[in-house]
Amino acid sequence: MRPTILVLFILLVLDGAAQAQTKKTPPAQNGPIGFDAQTNLNTIGGANGAGGSNAAVRTFDGRYEGVKNSPYLLDEWFKADLFLLNDRKYEDILLKLNTHSDEVVIRRVANGDSIIVDKKTITYFVIKPTPEMVIYFRKMQPKGETKADFYQVLAEGSYNLLVKHSKDLLKADFKGGYSSGRSYDEYVPFSQYLITLPTDSTDFIKIKPSEKAVLKVLKDDGQWVEYLKSANLNLKSATDLARFFDYLNNKTK
């Protein structure tokens, strides 16, 4: 039986919790050190310590500021239940999801080491920020794709509502006349909503969270519009979108 999904926490994840912290790692040492520093001093002062040398001095660019944000969905280690092949289960382990590499990382309590779990062995996992709040991820392979990835499941049944979380690494760009002036690398988050229909659970259809986009995929003949009005649901909201798909699944049982 799949875990119950608390849509309030899902909304926090989708609408900014994973983007809330903007940390910068300490900048790397960009100035001349050691032999380079001494070489520059010797060049400036001349080979014998006298000034006036025309030799070139090596310069160093100190504008780079490090990396902004992290590759993880949530920066903090949270307890989780991890389900593997052959009915193996590990409860209340510390876990993070790297949404840049799509890897599950767990932490050994004994020594604090981090371990990347072999993706092939994972079926699904549940992150538990609190005992009442869970985020449910399942490994799934869409039709036409060569590999399986982790998708957050907001609703499950004949109609599946999924979110693919990812983070791209935007490299620093501050050198040259046409640069953007960005002096840091940055992990930029992106969340893609997808749905599957009863006709083919492997056909992942990308959607934007809106009434128009969802009803177009469902080929609504008017019945769902009436329901949305009566239930006062706004499909731009992750919470209401999940409620609507739970309603669809209940109707098809």
C-alpha positions, 0 to 999 in steps of 0.5 A: 500500500503506498504512503499517504501524500500530504498535499500541503507539504507537496505544495511547499516543495513545488512552490519554493521549499526546494528553492528557498535557501541560496547558499554560496560555498566559500570562494576558491583562493584565486590570488597568487600563492606560494611559488607564483606569488614569489615569482610575481614579487621578483618580477616586479622588483627585478631579478636582483631586487631592483625595480624597472623590469619590463617582464610580464606579471602573471595576473589572477582573477578573483571575481569567482564567488563559488557555487550558489544553491545545492544539487539537492531537492532539500538541503537538510538530511531527513528521515526516509523509508527506502524500498529496494528490489526483492522486498528489501526495506530500510526504515528511518534512514537519513536520505537526500535526493540529488536532483542534478544527477538523479541519485539517492544519497544516504548517510551513515549515522555511525561515521557521517559518511554519505553513500550513493545508492545503486539506482538499479536496486531502488523501487521507491522511497518516502522522505519524511520531514515530520511523522505527518508529512511525506514526499513519495518518489517512485522510479519510473521509465516513460515510454521512449526513454532509455532509462528510469528516473525518480518522479514525485507522485502526487496522485496514483491510480488509473490517472497518475499525477507526477512531478520530475524535479531537476536542477541544471548547473549554470556555469559562471560567466564573467569573462569576455566582452559578451559575458553576463557578468555572473561571477558564480556557478548556480544550481537552477531548479525546475519542476515538470508536471506530467500525467498518465491516462488509463489507456497507457501508464507509460505515456508521460504527458507533460502539462502546465498546472492549469485548468485549460491544459489538464482538461485538454489532455483529459478530452473533457466533454464538460463534466470535469468543468462542472465538478471543478466549479462545484468543488472550487478547485484551482488547477494552478495550485498543486494542492487542488491539482492533486485533489482533482486527480484523487477524485478522478481515481476514485471515480474509476475504481 
